[in-house]
Amino acid sequence: MEASPRPWTRLKLDVDVFEGGQFEAGLRRVKTTSVSLTTLSELGDSPAARRSLYELNKACSTDIPERGATLPLPTPQPSQ
């Protein structure tokens, strides 16, 4: 018997109501390292940037227990 597909989970942060106080100490620690936090828009949202982000997420998510198979990157559909 084949397992049923896992439902999609969409993670979205509402920055207008987000209260990040609990993350301040962690952000201060990160700022003392060579790690930088940025947005895709600051880096330049392009197909190449999205491909790189997909590959990074794919590599990092292999470490999540019971994650399952990685889905292929969606191919943009032409505007109709």
N, C-alpha and C positions, 0 to 999 in steps of 0.2 A: 504494500500500500504506500503510495506516494504522499509525503507530507504536504499539507496545504501551504500555500505561499504566506509569508509573513506580511502582516499589514504594514503599510507605510507609516512612518512617524515623521511628522514635519515639526522641526524645532524653529520657533520664531521668537525673537526678543522684541517686545514693545518698548523701545527706548524712551518713549514719552512718559511711561509710568515706572520704568525700572529704577529700583533703589539699590545702588551698588555699594552701599556702606560696608556690607559684610565682606567685600572683596578688596577694600582699600589696602589692608596689610599685604595681601598677595601682590597687588599691583605695585606697591612700593618695592617689594623684593624683586620683582621682575625688572623694574627700572634700574636696578643695580647690576644687572647682568647684560650679556650681549644679545638677549632676546628682545625683539620689538613686536609690539602689537599694533596692527593697522587694519584698514578695511580694504576690500577688493576695489572699491571706488578710488581710494587713494593710490593704489598700485596701478590702476588702469584696467578697468573691466573690459576684457577682450576675450575672444575665443581661446587664445593661447594662455591667458591668465586663468581662465576657468578650467582648462585642461590641467594646468599645473596644480590648481587647488584640488581638483578631483583626484589626481595622482597622490597628492599628499594625504588627503583624507583616506584614500584606499590603503595606503601604506600604514597609516596610524590605526585604522579600524581593524586591521588583522589581529591586533592585540586584545580585542574585546571578546571575552568568552561568549560562546553561543551566538556570535554575530551572524553566522551563515555566510552564504556566497555574496560576493560583491557584484552589484548590478552594473551593467555597462553604462557609460556616460551617454545621456540622451543626445540624439542628433537634432540640432535645430531644424525646425520645419520651415520651409519658405512661406512668406506671407501670401495669403490668398486674396 
